[in-house]
Amino acid sequence: MHGYLPKSGPEPFHPARDATSCTGGFLPKNAASEEIDCGTPPEVPHGYIIGNYTSTLGSQVHYVCKEGFFSGPEDTVSTCTALGTWESPELYCQEIDCGSPPEVQHAVLVGNHRSSLGSVAHYACQEGFESPGGKITSVCTEKGTWRESTLTCTEIITEISDVLVFNNTCMRWKINPGRMNARIVYVISIKGQRLNSMESVHKETVNLTTDSRTPEVCLDLYQGTNYTVSISTAPPRRSVPAFIGFQTAEDDILEDDGTFNISIFNETCLKLKRHSMKVGSEQVYQFKVLGQRWYLNNFYHATSFNFTTREQAPVVCLDLYPATDYTVNITLLASPKQHSVQIATKTIPAVKQTIVNISVFNETCLTWRSLKTADIEEMYLFHIRGQRWYQKEFAQEMVFNVTTSSQAPEMCLDLHAGTNYSVTFLALSSEFPVAISLTTQITEPPPPEVEFFTVHGGPLPRLKLRKAKEENGPISSYQVLVLPLAFQSTFPCDSEGAASFFSNATDADGYVAAELLAKDVPDDAMEISIGDRLYYGKYYNAPLKIGNDYCIILRITSEWNKVRRYSCAVWAQVKDSSLTLQQMVGVGLGSMAVVIILAFLSFSAV
């Protein structure tokens, strides 16, 4: 009957001879049939079943992909067939990948980002631009595209206001509050004209770099002169220039009290301006310079010297280390009040690369040559990222710093096996980082997790194979090896000489009974029967010979970058082997069939 199978008796059958018949859609009392049941539907990787279903003939189950995955127009239905099995669904779920994030005008991508569903890309506005509406982000959607942000980077127009003059030649101004605290370069254009002359007597352009919201600068101006000064920002920033006009004091109102002003230019140069009527008189300045680095406790740069000059506005350029905070104290000696002025300045990182000749040794160790001054400590900042192509969920990131005075430092890193690394590091006294790539080789995979069996003269139970974790490299395959028990203690796990059952020269040689690729082993576990006469890969799982002693070994193979590593575990010991459970069932069924045939022949003869 359609939709049913005979529970007892052969099929097809002869009603008179086999005492089995079906009439009117009903079965007779002396025969029984059971409804076809296909059991649990098959699983689809990264997919699941929607709605309710039954497992009877003709039932259908519908599949969809999990969140974060999509499929093409494949068949998403599996049907229960008359054979009692489910049709294989053709649904193939692929992970959503949005690709590279979109570009945002006047912005750059910051940090690391992925391209899977829900990933967020973050942007930062370029110098001279800001995002008034907040942070700019883009999100990967289920359509496989990036949802672009409605926010944009707009140009910052610096507003210069409240310009005033103090101490006769010094100026101070304010800028509008903004979101960025970057250093701004100002261009100060000076035009001076004498009171009794129609021609310009002083033209000069001065640059000032500062991150202050109320910048100050002291200019080297002529006395008794009318000045017009314009202040603007240097590109790429834009501003509306601010203008101010003023007159410097005449010479005769200045007193020789030993006071002077200091202005800084080109980062390490000082311009001194003394208020004195004694033009051409010799002046002696004492300089005391102290430099420290906030990130180095033991770093000090101290120097002192005297500077003698007859100029009223002398210039002194100091030999300073990069990336250092300095305090400069200047005293005018032999003045009536020993007047002193103290000024602070900070040097920027070096504009040249200080790390050269980088090399890798012992796979995870680095050495390089530092171009810094000998015996001066330096701090190096490391940023390390590790990824594995075969394990997408794996991610290792480390950020740390190292301080050393060596000019040939060495650093060994704590890295995982079987991983691709990008290493970026820089000396904090330099603004140029260096980047290299490292690949660590795989090591032995974790030992197989097995339930050990010892069998004496009985059948060997089914063995459960559990999937190993890819901790030290990608798992390639699992092999089941059958060896004479006497070879257990001497068998090398990395031996590649084991052949198939049919390639054995003698019974004393072991053989590979089964090989399964890692992708074919389910995430939970699977069972294997030794001697089930099936092929696993290219290897035949032959029955064990009765009366022999065997050792069953499970071997895991990891292979990557032309390197192969193994780990083994003894799965079972078989002494005086007998038929397996499957073989015993087969023999029993065969014997029963012989008995039935003999009985049938006897009945026919009567």
C-alpha positions as semicolon CSV with decimal commas, in nm:
position;residue;x (nm);y (nm);z (nm)
1;M;0,000;0,000;0,000
2;H;0,134;0,349;-0,089
3;G;0,279;0,508;0,218
4;Y;0,330;0,177;0,404
5;L;0,596;-0,090;0,431
6;P;0,554;-0,454;0,544
7;K;0,647;-0,497;0,905
8;S;0,697;-0,875;0,869
9;G;0,716;-1,098;0,566
10;P;0,892;-1,043;0,231
11;E;0,809;-0,785;-0,032
12;P;0,690;-0,844;-0,296
13;F;0,479;-1,136;-0,169
14;H;0,237;-1,402;-0,300
15;P;-0,087;-1,388;-0,102
16;A;-0,157;-1,762;-0,108
17;R;0,197;-1,876;-0,052
18;D;0,326;-1,611;0,189
19;A;0,006;-1,575;0,393
20;T;0,024;-1,198;0,336
21;S;-0,217;-0,986;0,138
22;C;-0,358;-0,635;0,106
23;T;-0,722;-0,589;0,001
24;G;-0,946;-0,286;-0,008
25;G;-0,672;-0,070;0,125
26;F;-0,656;-0,274;0,449
27;L;-0,409;-0,534;0,570
28;P;-0,522;-0,878;0,690
29;K;-0,494;-0,964;1,055
30;N;-0,199;-1,200;1,000
31;A;0,022;-0,929;0,845
32;A;0,125;-0,588;0,967
33;S;0,268;-0,282;0,794
34;E;0,406;0,037;0,941
35;E;0,379;0,390;0,801
36;I;0,694;0,532;0,637
37;D;0,884;0,761;0,876
38;C;1,185;0,954;0,743
39;G;1,299;1,060;1,091
40;T;1,483;1,385;1,157
41;P;1,538;1,605;0,847
42;P;1,899;1,671;0,740
43;E;2,083;1,978;0,866
44;V;2,197;2,262;0,640
45;P;2,519;2,441;0,740
46;H;2,432;2,791;0,866
47;G;2,061;2,725;0,801
48;Y;1,757;2,613;0,997
49;I;1,403;2,478;0,947
50;I;1,104;2,711;0,962
51;G;0,752;2,609;1,056
52;N;0,617;2,274;1,172
53;Y;0,663;1,949;0,985
54;T;0,599;1,575;1,001
55;S;0,826;1,291;0,890
56;T;0,571;1,084;0,694
57;L;0,577;1,015;0,321
58;G;0,546;1,332;0,113
59;S;0,606;1,567;0,407
60;Q;0,814;1,872;0,331
61;V;1,043;2,089;0,543
62;H;1,146;2,441;0,446
63;Y;1,490;2,586;0,518
64;V;1,620;2,942;0,550
65;C;1,967;3,079;0,622
66;K;2,067;3,202;0,967
67;E;2,119;3,571;1,036
68;G;2,439;3,691;0,875
69;F;2,412;3,444;0,583
70;F;2,235;3,447;0,247
71;S;2,160;3,201;-0,034
72;G;2,090;3,207;-0,403
73;P;1,772;3,080;-0,570
74;E;1,841;2,720;-0,470
75;D;1,575;2,466;-0,370
76;T;1,496;2,528;-0,003
77;V;1,265;2,228;0,041
78;S;1,339;1,867;0,145
79;T;1,073;1,597;0,089
80;C;1,022;1,263;0,267
81;T;1,048;0,991;-0,001
82;A;0,908;0,639;-0,030
83;L;1,251;0,506;0,060
84;G;1,213;0,644;0,412
85;T;1,479;0,911;0,357
86;W;1,476;1,286;0,308
87;E;1,580;1,445;-0,017
88;S;1,902;1,647;0,022
89;P;1,824;2,021;0,022
90;E;2,030;2,226;-0,221
91;L;2,036;2,534;0,001
92;Y;2,389;2,680;0,033
93;C;2,420;2,955;0,294
94;Q;2,706;3,198;0,244
95;E;2,826;3,452;0,497
96;I;2,727;3,810;0,414
97;D;3,032;4,014;0,306
98;C;2,991;4,385;0,239
99;G;3,345;4,428;0,104
100;S;3,536;4,753;0,156
101;P;3,353;5,037;0,335
102;P;3,253;5,339;0,124
103;E;3,472;5,646;0,111
104;V;3,367;5,960;0,298
105;Q;3,490;6,289;0,158
106;H;3,756;6,454;0,376
107;A;3,760;6,155;0,614
108;V;3,975;5,848;0,669
109;L;3,896;5,504;0,811
110;V;4,029;5,445;1,162
111;G;4,086;5,121;1,352
112;N;4,015;4,770;1,232
113;H;3,685;4,674;1,071
114;R;3,527;4,358;0,936
115;S;3,289;4,321;0,644
116;S;3,039;4,076;0,796
117;L;2,678;4,155;0,891
118;G;2,655;4,420;1,162
119;S;3,020;4,527;1,131
120;V;3,077;4,899;1,188
121;A;3,338;5,110;1,008
122;H;3,451;5,426;1,189
123;Y;3,576;5,743;1,019
124;A;3,778;6,042;1,139
125;C;3,777;6,377;0,966
126;Q;4,101;6,497;0,811
127;E;4,292;6,788;0,960
128;G;4,103;7,110;0,903
129;F;3,765;6,935;0,895
130;E;3,512;6,826;1,156
131;S;3,180;6,645;1,185
132;P;2,944;6,873;1,381
133;G;2,675;6,604;1,394
134;G;2,891;6,350;1,580
135;K;3,087;6,042;1,486
136;I;3,069;5,912;1,128
137;T;3,003;5,539;1,093
138;S;2,890;5,293;0,825
139;V;2,716;4,960;0,903
140;C;2,719;4,635;0,699
141;T;2,355;4,536;0,628
142;E;2,184;4,208;0,546
143;K;2,174;4,313;0,180
144;G;2,554;4,282;0,162
145;T;2,598;4,659;0,127
146;W;2,715;4,932;0,362
147;R;2,460;5,174;0,503
148;E;2,631;5,506;0,456
149;S;2,624;5,777;0,722
150;T;2,430;6,096;0,661
151;L;2,699;6,291;0,846
152;T;2,981;6,461;0,658
153;C;3,310;6,634;0,732
154;T;3,285;7,010;0,694
155;E;3,574;7,251;0,671
156;I;3,675;7,431;0,990
157;I;3,691;7,808;0,945
158;T;3,909;7,944;1,224
159;E;3,779;8,273;1,366
160;I;4,052;8,501;1,500
161;S;3,925;8,771;1,736
162;D;4,008;8,997;2,031
163;V;4,357;9,084;1,904
164;L;4,546;9,305;2,151
165;V;4,898;9,438;2,203
166;F;5,089;9,421;2,532
167;N;5,445;9,500;2,644
168;N;5,476;9,727;2,342
169;T;5,569;9,450;2,090
170;C;5,372;9,142;2,202
171;M;5,035;9,029;2,072
172;R;4,759;8,801;2,198
173;W;4,436;8,682;2,033
174;K;4,157;8,428;2,068
175;I;4,019;8,162;1,834
176;N;3,670;8,015;1,822
177;P;3,613;7,694;2,024
178;G;3,617;7,382;1,810
179;R;3,613;7,006;1,835
180;M;3,981;6,962;1,747
181;N;4,280;7,052;1,962
182;A;4,539;7,015;1,687
183;R;4,839;7,242;1,654
184;I;4,767;7,539;1,426
185;V;5,022;7,726;1,217
186;Y;4,961;8,103;1,209
187;V;5,104;8,339;0,947
188;I;5,177;8,685;1,091
189;S;5,242;8,952;0,827
190;I;5,413;9,268;0,959
191;K;5,431;9,605;0,784
192;G;5,592;9,901;0,964
193;Q;5,622;10,269;0,866
194;R;5,815;10,548;1,041
195;L;5,619;10,844;1,160
196;N;5,834;11,082;0,955
197;S;5,857;10,869;0,641
198;M;5,613;10,766;0,373
199;E;5,806;10,450;0,284
200;S;5,780;10,113;0,456
201;V;6,080;10,048;0,673
202;H;5,991;9,704;0,812
203;K;5,830;9,414;0,629
204;E;5,839;9,062;0,770
205;T;5,639;8,740;0,784
206;V;5,654;8,525;1,097
207;N;5,509;8,174;1,148
208;L;5,383;8,060;1,486
209;T;5,283;7,699;1,566
210;T;5,077;7,638;1,880
211;D;4,775;7,447;2,011
212;S;4,672;7,727;2,250
213;R;4,324;7,879;2,228
214;T;4,478;8,216;2,327
215;P;4,805;8,232;2,131
216;E;5,076;8,486;2,217
217;V;5,378;8,607;2,024
218;C;5,641;8,874;2,088
219;L;5,771;9,040;1,771
220;D;6,104;9,205;1,696
221;L;5,973;9,551;1,607
222;Y;6,131;9,891;1,555
223;Q;6,067;10,158;1,813
224;G;5,870;10,466;1,722
225;T;5,704;10,296;1,424
226;N;5,347;10,260;1,301
227;Y;5,263;9,892;1,238
228;T;4,983;9,707;1,062
229;V;4,978;9,335;1,147
230;S;4,757;9,070;0,986
231;I;4,707;8,725;1,141
232;S;4,575;8,421;0,949
233;T;4,609;8,042;0,951
234;A;4,836;7,853;0,713
235;P;4,691;7,593;0,473
236;P;4,522;7,347;0,486
237;R;4,327;7,541;0,748
238;R;4,128;7,847;0,647
239;S;4,048;8,161;0,839
240;V;3,933;8,519;0,797
241;P;4,246;8,735;0,851
242;A;4,246;8,963;1,153
243;F;4,414;9,306;1,131
244;I;4,541;9,538;1,401
245;G;4,726;9,869;1,383
246;F;4,940;10,016;1,660
247;Q;5,243;10,234;1,728
248;T;5,556;10,121;1,913
249;A;5,698;10,344;2,185
250;E;5,979;10,591;2,121
251;D;6,334;10,506;2,239
252;D;6,344;10,773;2,507
253;I;6,061;10,626;2,713
254;L;6,243;10,295;2,770
255;E;6,454;10,244;3,076
256;D;6,764;10,028;3,105
257;D;6,621;9,808;3,381
258;G;6,761;9,479;3,247
259;T;6,421;9,344;3,134
260;F;6,386;9,154;2,808
261;N;6,135;8,940;2,617
262;I;6,178;8,599;2,453
263;S;6,002;8,455;2,149
264;I;6,044;8,106;2,000
265;F;6,062;8,019;1,631
266;N;6,159;7,709;1,434
267;E;6,092;7,512;1,754
268;T;6,448;7,532;1,894
269;C;6,547;7,895;1,828
270;L;6,503;8,187;2,070
271;K;6,491;8,557;1,989
272;L;6,578;8,786;2,280
273;K;6,459;9,150;2,283
274;R;6,606;9,374;2,555
275;H;6,450;9,707;2,650
276;S;6,766;9,921;2,655
277;M;6,880;10,262;2,539
278;K;7,244;10,153;2,537
279;V;7,275;10,045;2,178
280;G;7,597;9,851;2,116
281;S;7,662;9,773;2,483
282;E;7,783;9,421;2,559
283;Q;7,533;9,190;2,727
284;V;7,594;8,847;2,881
285;Y;7,306;8,598;2,904
286;Q;7,325;8,279;3,108
287;F;7,127;7,983;2,965
288;K;7,016;7,682;3,173
289;V;6,835;7,413;2,973
290;L;6,661;7,106;3,119
291;G;6,480;6,848;2,904
292;Q;6,265;6,553;3,012
293;R;6,042;6,295;2,843
294;W;5,715;6,211;3,014
295;Y;5,739;5,847;2,912
296;L;6,097;5,792;3,041
297;N;6,167;5,828;3,413
298;N;6,545;5,826;3,376
299;F;6,579;6,061;3,078
300;Y;6,736;6,402;3,144
301;H;6,902;6,645;2,904
302;A;7,071;6,927;3,097
303;T;7,307;7,190;2,964
304;S;7,416;7,543;3,058
305;F;7,626;7,811;2,888
306;N;7,684;8,187;2,868
307;F;7,606;8,389;2,559
308;T;7,770;8,729;2,498
309;T;7,633;8,973;2,239
310;R;7,611;9,340;2,146
311;E;7,288;9,295;1,952
312;Q;6,967;9,426;2,097
313;A;6,765;9,135;1,949
314;P;7,003;8,837;1,932
315;V;6,898;8,491;1,814
316;V;7,015;8,169;1,982
317;C;6,935;7,823;1,837
318;L;6,962;7,532;2,082
319;D;7,067;7,172;2,011
320;L;6,767;6,987;2,154
321;Y;6,652;6,625;2,142
322;P;6,328;6,542;1,958
323;A;6,003;6,459;2,140
324;T;6,122;6,623;2,463
325;D;5,972;6,878;2,704
326;Y;6,223;7,156;2,778
327;T;6,244;7,436;3,033
328;V;6,485;7,718;2,938
329;N;6,590;7,971;3,204
330;I;6,774;8,282;3,077
331;T;6,936;8,538;3,310
332;L;7,083;8,871;3,199
333;L;7,406;8,893;3,398
334;A;7,548;9,222;3,529
335;S;7,207;9,387;3,504
336;P;7,082;9,591;3,801
337;K;6,825;9,330;3,906
338;Q;6,971;9,009;3,752
339;H;6,648;8,981;3,553
340;S;6,554;8,622;3,451
341;V;6,297;8,481;3,210
342;Q;6,183;8,119;3,197
343;I;6,015;7,967;2,895
344;A;5,885;7,616;2,819
345;T;5,892;7,447;2,480
346;K;5,829;7,101;2,341
347;T;6,017;6,953;2,047
348;I;5,831;6,742;1,794
349;P;5,932;6,383;1,708
350;A;6,220;6,339;1,467
351;V;6,132;6,371;1,100
352;K;6,364;6,086;1,006
353;Q;6,339;5,712;1,061
354;T;6,538;5,595;1,365
355;I;6,468;5,220;1,327
356;V;6,667;5,038;1,056
357;N;6,796;4,689;0,969
358;I;6,501;4,496;1,114
359;S;6,536;4,118;1,110
360;V;6,351;3,817;1,253
361;F;6,513;3,524;1,432
362;N;6,379;3,218;1,614
363;E;6,049;3,281;1,430
364;T;5,906;3,515;1,699
365;C;6,200;3,741;1,790
366;L;6,293;4,079;1,642
367;T;6,615;4,275;1,636
368;W;6,686;4,615;1,482
369;R;6,937;4,898;1,474
370;S;6,854;5,227;1,648
371;L;6,998;5,554;1,514
372;K;6,947;5,732;1,846
373;T;7,226;5,883;2,054
374;A;7,428;5,620;2,242
375;D;7,339;5,553;2,608
376;I;7,013;5,750;2,579
377;E;6,700;5,558;2,673
378;E;6,429;5,513;2,413
379;M;6,073;5,386;2,443
380;Y;5,926;5,170;2,164
381;L;5,551;5,129;2,124
382;F;5,437;4,795;1,976
383;H;5,100;4,716;1,814
384;I;5,058;4,351;1,709
385;R;4,762;4,189;1,531
386;G;4,726;3,817;1,460
387;Q;4,475;3,642;1,232
388;R;4,413;3,293;1,092
389;W;4,254;3,233;0,753
390;Y;4,128;2,895;0,869
391;Q;3,972;3,025;1,192
392;K;3,780;3,346;1,128
393;E;3,679;3,389;1,492
394;F;4,046;3,399;1,599
395;A;4,189;3,744;1,665
396;Q;4,488;3,841;1,878
397;E;4,584;4,201;1,946
398;M;4,858;4,330;2,174
399;V;4,970;4,685;2,256
400;F;5,268;4,742;2,483
401;N;5,586;4,945;2,518
402;V;5,949;4,860;2,586
403;T;6,223;5,091;2,715
404;T;6,591;5,029;2,640
405;S;6,916;5,220;2,592
406;S;7,061;4,960;2,355
407;Q;7,140;5,061;1,998
408;A;7,074;4,701;1,885
409;P;6,762;4,596;2,082
410;E;6,614;4,247;2,074
411;M;6,253;4,159;2,150
412;C;6,088;3,814;2,164
413;L;5,710;3,817;2,124
414;D;5,451;3,585;2,280
415;L;5,281;3,463;1,962
416;H;5,045;3,174;1,885
417;A;5,141;2,895;1,648
418;G;5,000;2,876;1,294
419;T;4,914;3,247;1,274
420;N;4,980;3,540;1,040
421;Y;5,090;3,854;1,227
422;S;5,135;4,220;1,139
423;V;5,375;4,401;1,374
424;T;5,388;4,781;1,384
425;F;5,620;4,967;1,619
426;L;5,784;5,305;1,652
427;A;6,028;5,495;1,867
428;L;5,840;5,769;2,053
429;S;6,115;6,015;1,959
430;S;6,030;5,961;1,591
431;E;5,707;6,005;1,400
432;F;5,776;5,723;1,154
433;P;5,649;5,374;1,248
434;V;5,777;5,057;1,084
435;A;5,565;4,754;0,994
436;I;5,662;4,394;0,925
437;S;5,474;4,067;0,875
438;L;5,539;3,743;1,064
439;T;5,406;3,392;1,013
440;T;5,444;3,136;1,291
441;Q;5,460;2,770;1,192
442;I;5,209;2,520;1,320
443;T;5,287;2,285;1,608
444;E;5,140;1,949;1,706
445;P;4,759;1,954;1,722
446;P;4,593;1,880;2,058
447;P;4,596;1,507;2,152
448;P;4,282;1,327;2,033
449;E;4,004;1,301;2,291
450;V;3,921;0,929;2,291
451;E;3,739;0,683;2,514
452;F;3,988;0,398;2,556
453;F;3,865;0,039;2,521
454;T;4,032;-0,292;2,605
455;V;3,872;-0,601;2,452
456;H;3,962;-0,966;2,536
457;G;3,814;-1,218;2,293
458;G;3,498;-1,020;2,235
459;P;3,364;-0,782;1,972
460;L;3,502;-0,426;1,958
461;P;3,231;-0,165;2,022
462;R;3,176;0,136;1,796
463;L;3,436;0,407;1,854
464;K;3,335;0,772;1,892
465;L;3,543;1,029;1,698
466;R;3,539;1,381;1,842
467;K;3,647;1,688;1,647
468;A;3,973;1,848;1,768
469;K;4,019;2,220;1,831
470;E;4,236;2,415;1,587
471;E;4,459;2,566;1,854
472;N;4,803;2,526;1,696
473;G;4,713;2,513;1,327
474;P;4,442;2,395;1,086
475;I;4,329;2,033;1,127
476;S;4,363;1,853;0,793
477;S;4,250;1,494;0,855
478;Y;4,183;1,212;1,100
479;Q;4,331;0,864;1,043
480;V;4,245;0,533;1,209
481;L;4,547;0,300;1,215
482;V;4,540;-0,073;1,292
483;L;4,873;-0,207;1,423
484;P;4,988;-0,533;1,577
485;L;4,968;-0,486;1,954
486;A;5,340;-0,552;1,988
487;F;5,415;-0,234;1,785
488;Q;5,221;0,000;2,014
489;S;5,521;0,116;2,219
490;T;5,751;0,163;1,918
491;F;5,515;0,322;1,665
492;P;5,625;0,680;1,581
493;C;5,326;0,913;1,551
494;D;5,484;1,105;1,260
495;S;5,545;0,788;1,058
496;E;5,419;0,824;0,704
497;G;5,490;0,464;0,605
498;A;5,152;0,317;0,698
499;A;4,978;0,184;0,385
500;S;4,628;0,070;0,302
501;F;4,504;-0,278;0,393
502;F;4,556;-0,416;0,043
503;S;4,910;-0,273;0,020
504;N;5,039;-0,462;0,326
505;A;5,324;-0,697;0,250
506;T;5,271;-0,915;0,561
507;D;5,024;-0,951;0,844
508;A;5,285;-0,802;1,077
509;D;5,256;-0,461;0,910
510;G;4,999;-0,211;1,027
511;Y;4,763;-0,035;0,792
512;V;4,536;0,269;0,767
513;A;4,176;0,157;0,811
514;A;4,010;0,495;0,757
515;E;4,088;0,859;0,673
516;L;3,839;1,141;0,717
517;L;3,896;1,501;0,614
518;A;3,840;1,758;0,887
519;K;3,548;1,914;0,699
520;D;3,367;1,576;0,695
521;V;3,374;1,535;1,073
522;P;3,068;1,691;1,243
523;D;3,114;1,942;1,523
524;D;2,973;1,711;1,791
525;A;3,101;1,357;1,717
526;M;3,067;1,058;1,485
527;E;3,097;0,682;1,534
528;I;3,320;0,437;1,346
529;S;3,307;0,057;1,351
530;I;3,640;-0,114;1,297
531;G;3,605;-0,373;1,020
532;D;3,277;-0,251;0,866
533;R;3,412;-0,324;0,512
534;L;3,355;0,036;0,397
535;Y;3,593;0,278;0,229
536;Y;3,686;0,594;0,418
537;G;3,864;0,811;0,167
538;K;4,094;0,574;-0,026
539;Y;4,134;0,332;0,267
540;Y;3,940;0,007;0,314
541;N;3,819;-0,068;0,667
542;A;3,893;-0,442;0,670
543;P;3,768;-0,682;0,941
544;L;4,021;-0,777;1,207
545;K;4,160;-1,127;1,173
546;I;4,021;-1,360;1,437
547;G;4,261;-1,457;1,714
548;N;4,513;-1,174;1,657
549;D;4,610;-0,893;1,896
550;Y;4,569;-0,539;1,769
551;C;4,621;-0,179;1,872
552;I;4,383;0,084;1,730
553;I;4,537;0,435;1,705
554;L;4,366;0,763;1,617
555;R;4,601;1,012;1,449
556;I;4,527;1,381;1,384
557;T;4,717;1,558;1,105
558;S;4,770;1,935;1,080
559;E;4,923;2,075;0,760
560;W;5,001;2,438;0,666
561;N;5,276;2,620;0,475
562;K;5,431;2,287;0,364
563;V;5,470;2,182;0,730
564;R;5,294;1,873;0,867
565;R;5,245;1,789;1,235
566;Y;5,075;1,491;1,405
567;S;4,930;1,387;1,738
568;C;4,822;1,033;1,829
569;A;4,624;0,850;2,095
570;V;4,566;0,479;2,154
571;W;4,196;0,421;2,097
572;A;4,163;0,053;2,178
573;Q;4,354;-0,268;2,249
574;V;4,213;-0,591;2,107
575;K;4,344;-0,925;2,233
576;D;4,234;-1,254;2,071
577;S;4,007;-1,066;1,832
578;S;3,667;-1,207;1,738
579;L;3,387;-1,098;1,509
580;T;3,264;-0,743;1,547
581;L;2,906;-0,676;1,646
582;Q;2,824;-0,598;1,283
583;Q;2,987;-0,921;1,166
584;M;2,802;-1,123;1,433
585;V;2,472;-0,971;1,323
586;G;2,557;-1,054;0,962
587;V;2,643;-1,416;1,048
588;G;2,322;-1,448;1,250
589;L;2,108;-1,314;0,968
590;G;2,285;-1,543;0,722
591;S;2,219;-1,849;0,941
592;M;1,854;-1,751;0,979
593;A;1,822;-1,718;0,602
594;V;1,964;-2,071;0,553
595;V;1,715;-2,212;0,804
596;I;1,423;-2,038;0,631
597;I;1,531;-2,166;0,289
598;L;1,560;-2,526;0,417
599;A;1,219;-2,506;0,581
600;F;1,069;-2,367;0,263
601;L;1,218;-2,649;0,054
602;S;1,086;-2,908;0,299
603;F;0,739;-2,754;0,288
604;S;0,743;-2,746;-0,092
605;A;0,846;-3,114;-0,108
606;V;0,539;-3,210;0,096
